[in-house]
Structure formats: C-alpha cells, structure tokens
Amino acid sequence: MTLQTYSVERMDELAMRLFDVAATLRQTALLCRENDMEGFPLHDKKALEWLAQLEQWAHEGVGKVQASVVSQKAVQRALQSVSGVKKKK
C-alpha cells in the first residue's frame, strides 16, 4: 500500500464518486421496484469485500485526522502559553 496525501478537494471528489455509485444502486432498486421485480442475481462477494475495506479505511482516516487535529491544537496552545510568559530580567 502506498501512503497518499489527500487534499480536501480530493476527499470531496472521492465522496462524490461514492455518491454516484450509491445513486446507481438506488436507480437499479427503483427500476426493479417499478417493474415489479423481486430482484436479480448479482455476484457480490468482491464488492462486499471492497466495501468492507473501504469502510475500514474511511474510519481509520477519520481517526488519524482527529488525532492530528488534537495534536495541532495542543502545539498551538503550548506556543501561545510560551509566548505569553514574560521573561524576568
């Protein structure tokens, strides 16, 4: 696996791709419903595996971002407290 830096725009683009896939699945369900179809066979093993991995990846990403935010705020508070302390002569 390669570690990639994701900008906010890149994360948004990925989210939009996921929304597009979700919309396609909803459209398929609606089409079946409108035509009184109970369903249709699909090979789903790989898709479900990929989805599980994607969910795990997304949750790990949120955790890393949250940890980074906490760390950055701690550094900022430390810098503010150091710059606010007056030196004695």
Protein Blocks (a to p, Z undefined) as FASTA:
>chain_A
ZZddddfklmmmmmmmmmmmmmmmmmmmmmmmmnopabdcddfklmmmmmmmmmmmmmmm
mmmmmmmmmmmmmmmmmmmmmmmpccdZZ
